[in-house]
Amino acid sequence: MGQSKANKEVIKGAGFIYCGMKKAYSLITVGILMLLLPACHHVEQRAEVLFINASYNAPTLDFYLQGNKAQGLISFATNSNTHQAEKLKTTEPFTCEVKESYGGNTVFSLNNPGWVDKGRYTLFLYGDYALKQYDWVTDTFTAPAAGKLKVRFMSLGPDAPAVDVFFNATQVADSLVYYGIDKTHAVGNFIEIPAGSYSVTVNDHIAGTNLLTLPPIQFQDNRVLDVYSCGLLTSSSTPFQLGFAAH
């Protein structure tokens, strides 16, 4: 038998109710998904920062940018990768903090250090850890030419004299002194050299005597490196040595 008009109206009405419920459930589902999706943040400004732990008696350290841990467990004579400090508002400052990996004690912090958008910086802790000496330098370099790399020397060994540094016969640093004595004559310029095998030599600038010679190392092209001295000439536990930080 055919359905009565009244029954058809009831079914039709139920159909509208069912369709309305489907729409309501769809809207609720979309709302839940929007809540679960990560918020999209637009970065207004960014700076690139690399951290070096050159303090000869420092513990392992953690490195923070904009309140977030960029890298942890950075021991003496090692460094972080290059990380980005990202500002979501132009009005907020760039911030940086270094903490002890075990215990979480703050070693130092920077709030609005003068970094600029798209700037590149090398930050370092140096000398006796008890003094908590730190600083940063601006990294101004262009990409190396084909088949070449760029190196810059930083003198961060507290008891070293003024030094000359050679990659084989190529001099990359001339009479650089410890950063804690004279900041203006402790960091060299970026020097471009052909990629290849080099023995790195550090000599006393005045006496001409050799302080350190590394066996040949193969250096790849298209790299930009900081070569930094650290440690003590008078110590066997943290001896005078070189670190290599790749930008």
C-alpha positions in Angstrom: 0.0 0.0 0.0 1.2 3.6 -0.6 2.2 5.7 2.3 -0.3 8.2 3.5 0.4 11.9 3.1 0.8 12.3 6.8 3.4 9.5 6.9 5.3 11.0 4.0 5.4 14.4 5.8 6.7 12.7 8.9 9.4 10.9 6.9 10.2 14.1 5.1 10.5 15.9 8.4 12.7 13.2 9.8 14.9 13.5 6.7 15.4 17.2 7.4 16.2 16.4 11.0 18.7 13.8 9.9 20.3 16.1 7.4 20.5 18.8 10.0 22.2 16.4 12.5 24.8 15.4 9.8 25.6 19.1 9.2 26.0 19.7 13.0 28.2 16.7 13.4 30.3 17.8 10.4 30.8 21.3 11.9 31.7 19.8 15.3 34.3 17.5 13.5 35.8 20.4 11.6 36.0 22.4 14.8 37.8 19.6 16.7 40.3 19.1 13.8 41.1 22.9 13.8 41.8 22.7 17.5 44.1 19.7 17.0 46.0 21.2 14.1 49.2 23.1 15.1 49.0 26.9 14.9 50.7 28.5 11.9 53.2 31.1 13.1 54.5 33.7 10.7 58.2 34.5 11.4 58.8 38.2 11.2 62.6 38.2 11.7 65.3 35.6 12.1 69.0 35.4 13.0 71.5 32.6 12.6 73.6 31.8 15.7 76.3 29.2 16.4 77.6 28.6 20.0 81.1 27.5 21.0 82.0 26.2 24.4 85.7 27.2 24.7 85.8 27.5 28.4 88.5 25.0 29.5 86.8 23.9 32.8 83.1 24.3 31.8 80.6 21.5 32.2 78.5 20.4 29.3 76.0 23.1 28.3 72.7 23.6 26.7 72.0 26.4 24.2 68.6 28.2 24.0 67.2 30.7 21.5 63.9 32.5 22.0 63.3 30.4 25.1 63.6 27.1 23.2 66.4 24.6 23.5 68.3 24.7 20.3 70.9 22.1 21.2 72.1 20.3 24.3 75.2 18.6 25.8 77.8 20.9 24.3 81.1 19.9 26.0 84.4 21.8 26.2 86.1 22.3 22.8 82.9 21.5 20.9 80.2 23.7 19.4 76.6 23.7 18.3 75.3 23.6 14.8 74.0 26.9 13.4 70.5 27.5 14.6 67.9 30.1 13.9 66.5 32.5 16.4 63.0 33.4 15.1 60.9 36.4 16.2 57.1 36.2 15.6 56.9 40.0 16.2 59.2 42.7 15.1 58.7 44.4 18.5 60.0 41.4 20.6 63.7 41.1 21.3 66.1 38.3 20.2 67.0 36.3 23.3 69.6 33.7 24.0 70.5 31.6 27.1 73.1 29.1 28.0 72.5 26.7 30.9 74.3 23.8 32.5 73.1 20.5 31.0 72.9 18.9 34.4 71.3 21.0 37.1 69.9 23.7 34.7 71.8 26.6 36.2 71.9 29.6 33.9 75.5 30.4 32.8 74.5 33.6 31.0 71.6 35.1 29.1 71.2 37.8 26.4 68.1 39.9 25.9 68.1 42.1 22.8 71.8 41.8 22.2 71.8 43.9 19.1 71.2 41.1 16.6 69.5 42.1 13.4 67.2 40.4 11.0 69.1 38.0 8.7 72.2 38.5 10.7 74.7 35.7 11.4 76.6 35.4 14.7 79.1 33.3 16.6 78.6 33.2 20.3 81.2 31.8 22.6 82.1 31.1 26.3 85.8 31.3 27.0 88.5 31.3 29.7 88.0 30.2 33.3 84.4 29.0 33.8 84.2 30.7 37.2 84.4 34.1 35.4 81.6 33.2 33.0 83.2 35.2 30.2 81.2 35.3 26.9 80.8 37.4 23.8 79.7 37.2 20.2 81.0 38.3 16.9 79.2 39.1 13.6 79.8 36.7 10.8 80.2 38.5 7.5 81.1 36.2 4.7 80.1 35.2 1.2 80.0 31.7 -0.1 83.5 30.3 -1.1 84.4 30.1 -4.8 84.1 26.7 -6.5 86.7 24.2 -5.1 87.5 26.4 -2.1 86.6 26.9 1.5 86.9 29.8 4.0 88.5 29.7 7.4 88.7 32.2 10.3 90.9 31.8 13.4 89.8 32.8 16.9 92.3 32.9 19.7 90.5 31.6 22.8 93.4 29.9 24.7 93.9 31.9 27.9 97.7 31.3 28.5 98.8 31.3 24.8 101.0 34.1 23.5 100.3 35.9 20.3 100.1 33.3 17.6 100.5 32.8 13.9 98.4 30.0 12.3 99.3 28.2 9.1 97.4 25.7 6.9 100.4 24.1 5.3 102.4 27.1 4.1 99.3 29.4 3.9 99.1 31.8 6.8 95.5 32.3 8.0 96.3 34.3 11.2 99.0 36.8 12.1 99.9 37.8 15.7 96.4 37.1 17.2 96.2 37.4 21.0 93.9 35.8 23.5 90.4 37.3 23.4 90.4 38.0 27.1 93.4 40.4 26.6 92.5 42.3 23.5 89.2 41.6 21.7 90.2 43.7 18.8 93.2 41.5 17.9 91.8 38.0 18.7 89.6 37.2 15.8 91.0 37.0 12.3 89.3 37.5 8.9 87.8 34.8 6.8 90.6 33.6 4.5 89.7 31.6 1.3 91.9 28.6 0.5 91.6 25.7 -1.9 90.0 22.6 -0.6 92.4 19.8 0.2 94.6 18.2 2.8 96.2 20.5 5.4 98.4 20.2 8.4 97.4 23.1 10.8 100.3 24.7 12.7 100.1 27.2 15.6 103.3 29.1 16.3 104.4 31.6 18.9 104.5 34.9 17.0 107.4 36.4 18.8 109.6 33.4 19.6 108.7 31.5 16.4 108.4 28.2 18.4 105.7 25.7 17.6 102.8 25.4 20.0 100.7 22.8 18.2 100.7 20.9 14.9 97.9 18.8 13.8 98.4 15.9 11.3 96.9 16.4 7.8 93.2 16.9 7.7 91.1 16.7 4.6 89.0 19.9 4.2 86.1 19.9 1.8 85.1 22.7 -0.5 82.1 25.0 -0.1 82.7 25.1 3.7 83.0 28.1 6.0 84.9 27.3 9.2 85.9 28.9 12.4 89.1 27.4 13.8 89.5 28.3 17.4 92.2 27.6 20.0 91.2 26.7 23.5 92.6 24.9 26.6 95.8 25.6 28.4 99.4 25.2 27.4 100.1 24.4 31.1 97.4 21.7 31.6 97.4 18.0 30.7 93.7 17.5 31.6 92.5 20.3 29.3 95.5 20.9 27.0 95.9 23.6 24.4 94.0 22.4 21.3 92.0 23.5 18.2 88.3 23.2 17.6 86.5 23.5 14.2 83.1 25.0 13.9 81.3 24.8 10.6 78.8 27.5 9.6 
